Amino acid sequence: MGVVEASITRTRRSSVSVSHACSFSSLLEALEGLTDPRGRRGIRHGLVAVLAVAVVATLGGARNYREMGSAAEDFSRDLLKLLRVRWHPLKRRRVAASAATIRRVLIGVDAAALDRVVAGWLRAHAACDEGGWEIALDGKDLHGSWSDEGRLVLFSALVHRRKGQAPVTVAQIAVPEGTTETTQVKALLDGLDIDGALVTMDAAHTCAATARHLVKDKNADYLMAVKGNREALYAACGRVAAGLVWGGQAPHVVTETGHGRISTWTTWSTDLTTGDKVRLPYAARLAVIRRDVTDLAGQPTSKEIVMMVTSRATMTSADFHTRTRGHWSIENLEHRPRDTVWREDDQQAYLGNGPRNTAALRNLALGALAINAITKITQTVQWIGRDHDRAVPLLKLT
């Protein structure tokens, strides 16, 4: 029995009842800290109940406000009670918020506050590896979402996940119009304890200010890609890399076969010295990673070479390989599910905080699946969509 099947089996054995009220306690308590954007007069559905319904509906595959409202209409009596949905005295049953109410709430709720609640809840329950936290910095452009300020770009800090699991988002902010992700690293990590973590990023973030902030201010290490956007640094690293590759050092080699091709990663690494003139604060080691791809007959089809620099003096060639691929996997394991399962890039939401808040709900859904060691995201989301009671054990965090 695989990981997903085992998780699903455990979920089937757990029914939704009053005895499972503690399952949602930490999530609901976290949501209680948000400020209701609606005026007090005329409120029928509590803020926590509306948001909890939206969370479960999203975990069941709901992609927009209408689908969230439709899903809530089919929630079981016990699930509605667990989500604190109000009792309707005339209908003599619990009635969840409509799509229009969910829409109003998600448009109005403070997006930065919801991001903090979601990220904090996920961070509290995500397990790090034995070597400590490995956090990737990455941005995502919501192509269909616009506001008066322009297109919405979200910048996130995500905990690396292994064995095909989705990463877990532990911080997220919107990139202000007229700025770039590179200028928002301090804002993203503000208040986030990453002491001792390894922070990975692509070449856009490779700069002295970010390196210094991570090591000096956050007591973390960095792993940065070096490309031509930093000409002097690229040239200095290139000189070290040339001597490293042709110097006869035995590399670390990993070969994998899949998707109709054979991929081989060859990694060389070395310590950096002042004589290397690699002018990046706290730079301790450099690696060259070459990826050779052939077809199944062994005929070459592509080759890619990247240089990586880290402040972690104990980083081995094997570590460089694993951590770099962990960062590269963000696109397939986090961005791709949001676009394929929830069609995020196709959503034409643009009013208020709606686009950013629905993105936060998708982060929460993906994080819950990852924390429960579920790798078959589409299959599991569809399975929950057929019976939303199944979401409860996946959000069992107490």
N, C-alpha and C positions, 0 to 999 in steps of 0.2 A: 504493500500500500504506500503510495507516494505521500509527499508532504501535504499537498492540497486535499487529497482524498482523506487523509487522517484528520485534517482540520475540519473538513466538512462532516465527517463522521462524529467528531466531538460536538459539532454544532447541532446535529440532529438530536443528540441525546439531551440537549438543554432546551427545555420549553420556556416560554415567556410566562412568568408568574410573579406574584408579589414577592416570593422568596428570592427572586433575582434582582430585586430593586437595587441592591448594592452594585450590580453590574454597571449601571450607568452613573453611579453617584459621582465619580470624579469628573466625568464629562459635563454632567448637568451643573455641578457646582462651579465648574470653570465658566460655563456660559452665563451663570448668574451674575458674574462680575461685569457683564456688558450693560451699557445704558440703552434703554428702550428709546428709539428715536420718535416714537409716536406720542401724541398728546395723551394725557391720562384719560380724558373723556372719551367714552365709547369703545375702549379696548375690551375685546371679548376673549382674545387668545393671548396668553402670557408669552413674553419674549422667548423664554427658555423652551416652551412647548413648540413654538413655531420653528425655532432653529433646530431643535432635536428632530422634529419631523423632516426638515430639509436634509439633515445629516443622514438619516436612515434611508430616505428616498434616493439621495445621491449614491449611497453605497449599493443601492439596488439598481443603479444605472440611469436614474433620472438626469436628463441633460439640461433642462430649463425649468422655469417656474411652472409652466403648464403641466409638465410631466411630474413635478414634485407634488402638485395638488392632486393630480389623478392617482398617483401612487398612494397618497395618504388616505384616499377614500376607501382603499382596500385593506388598510392596516387592521389587524385583529384587535379585539376588545382589550386583551391583556397588554398588547404592545402600546396602544393608545394610553392606557393607564400608566404604564411605565414611563412614557414620554411626558407625563403630566398634562395631557390634553384635557381640556375642560369638559365637565359634564353639562349636557344640554337638558335643562329641566323639562322642556316641553317634549322633546324627542325621546327623553329618558334613555339617553346613551351618550357616549363621548363623541364629540364631533371635532375633527381636526381642522386646522386653518385651510382656507381655500387657496387656490393658486394666486388669486389677486392679493390676499393678505401676505402670503409668503413673498410675493414680489415686492410689496411695499416695505416689508421688514428688511429684506436683503438689499434693497436700494438705499435704505436709510441708515442701517447699522454702520457704526464707525468701522471702516475697513481695516485700519491699522490696528484697532483694538481686537477685532476678530482674528486677524493674522497672529497677534501675540498669544491669544487664547489657544488657537489651534496648534501653533508651533510649540508652545509651552507644554500642552497636554501630550503631544507626540514625543517631545524630548524627555518627558518624565517617564515614559514607558518604553522607549526604544533602548535596546541593549547595544552597547558598544563592543568592539572586538577586544580580545585579550590585550592587544597593544595600545588600547585607548581609542578615542574618537578619531575618525577620519571624515572630514567634512569637505564637501565640494561646493564651490561658489559658482553659480550658473544663472543665467537669465533666460526668460522666455517671453517672446512677443505674442500677445493675444491678438492675432491678425484681424479678427472680426469685431474687436471691442474698441470703441473710440469714445472720447469725451471732449469737452470744450478745450482741454489742454492737449489733445492729440491722441495718438495710439497708446494703449496701455502696455507697458513693459514691466514684468515682475522679476525681481532679483531675489534669488533664494540661496539659503545655506542648507545643504542636504547631507545627511549622514550616509556614507557609502553603505551599500548593501551587497551581500555576496550571494552566489549561487542563483542568480537570476531574479532575486527579489527586487521589488521597487525600493528606491531610496526613501528616506523619511525626511520631510521638510521640517527643520527646527527653527527657521527664521525666514521671513519674507517681507519685502517692502516693494512699493511701487517706485520706479525710477522717475524722478521729476522731469517734466518736459524741459528740454534745453540742456540736460545733463546726460551722462552715460553711466553704465554700470561701474566703470572703473572708479568714478568719483564717489560711489556710494558704499564702499566696503565698510568704512567706519560706522555709517548709519545702520547697515545691515547687522553688524556684529555687536552693536551697542547693547549692553545689558546681557549679552549671551556669554555664559561661562564656557570657554573653550580651552581652559588651562591644560597644557600638555597635548593638545590635539594636533593632528597633521591636517593642514588646510590645503586643498588642491584647487588649481584654477588653470584656465587657458591663458594663452599668450597676451590677451587683451589686458589682463590684470598684472602682468609682470612689470613691476616698477618699484623703485626704491621706497616710496612712501608706504605702499602696501606691505612690503617685506618688513620694514621697520615697525609698522603698527602691529603686525601679527606677533613678531618675536618680542619686541620691547614692551608693548602695551598689553597684549593679550596672553603673553607667555605661551605661545603656540609655535609650531613650526610650519613652514610653507613648502609646497612642491609646485614650482612654476614652470610652464613651458616657455622656451625661448625661441622667438621667431624674428623675422626681418623688421617687425615694427619697432624694435629696439636695436638700431643698427650697431652701435658701439658694443653693446652687450652681446649681440649675436656674433659679431666678429671675434670677440675675445673667447666666447664659448666655442666657436668653430675651430679656433687654433688648438684648444685643449682637446676637443673631440677628435680632430684629425690624428693627433699623436696617440690618443687612447685606442682608436679603432685599429690603427696600423702598428701599434706598439707590441702586439703579440699577446696581450692579456686574454685569458680564457673567458669568453662571455657566458652569460646565462641565456640558455636557449629553451624556448617553449614552442611546441608544434601542435596544432589542433586541426582536425578535419571536420568540416561541416558546411552545410549550405552550398554544396557543390564545389568547394574549394579547399585548398590546404594553406593555412596561415602559419607562418613561422615568425616569432618575435625573438630577436637577438638583442641582448642588452649588455652594454659595457658601462662601467662606472669607475669613478676615481675621486680622490680627495682634491679639493681646491686649495691653492696656496696664494699668498700675496703676489708672487711672481706671475701668476696666471692673469692678473689684471681683470678679473671678473668683478666688475664694480656693482655688486648687488649686496646690500647690507646683510650680514650674517650668512652669506653663501658658504656652505661647507663641502658639498659634494655635487658632482655633475654626472649625468648619465646620457648615453646615446642609445636610443631605441630604434631599431630598424625592423619594419614589418615587411616581409616578403610574402606575396600571395601567388599561388600557382593554381592551375586547374587540377583535376584529379589525375591527369596524366603526367603532371609535373612540369607543364609548360608555364613559364612566368607570365603573370597578367598585370601585376602592379608592385610598386615598391614605395614605401613611405619611411622617412627618417625624421625623428624629432629629438631635440635636446631638452633635457629637464635639469633644473637646478633646485636643490633643497638646502634648508638650514639645518636639517637633522643629520648630525655627523655619523650616526650609526646606520644610515640607510644602505642596504646592500643592493646588488644588481637585481636580485629576486624581488626585493621590496619595491624598487623603482618600477619594475614590470607590473606587479600586482596593483600598486596604488595608482599608477597612470591609467591602466585599463579600467580600474574602478571609477576614475573620473570620466573617462570616455563613455562609460556605460550609461551615464545619466540621460543622454539623449534617447536611448532605446528603452530604458527601464522607468523613466519618469515622464519625459515629454511625450513619447509615443503613446503610452496608455491614455494620457489625458486627451490626446487628439483622436485616438481610435475608439476608445470605449465611450467617452463623453463628448466627442466631436467639439472640443473646446475651440479650435480655430474656426469652426463654422458658426459659432454662436454670434449673433448680431446684437448682443446686449451692449448698451451704451449709456443708460441712464444712471446717474448717481454712483453709488458704490457697488451696484449689482455685479458687474463683471469681476471685480476683484474679490468680492465675497463668495461668489459661486466658485471661483478658482480656489479659494481657501477650503471650501467644502470638499473639493476634489482632492486637495492635498490631504485632508483628514481621512478620506476614504482610502486613498492609496496607502497612507501611513498605517491605517488599521490593518489592512491586508498584509503589509510587510511585517508588522510587529507579530502577527499571527503566523509568520513563515509561509504565507500563501504566495505561490509563484504564478499560478494560472489565473491571471487577473480577470480576463474577459469571461472565462467559464464561471468563476466564482460570483462575479457581479450579476451575471444572468441568473445564476442559481438563487441568489438572494432576491432578485427581482420577482421571482415566482412565489416567494414566501418571505416577506420582510421580517418575520419573526427570527429568521436565521441570522439576522444582523446582530442580535443581542450578544451572543457569546464572542463575536469578533470585537465588540466594544465592551468587553467584560472588565476593563481596567478599573480597579478600585483604589 
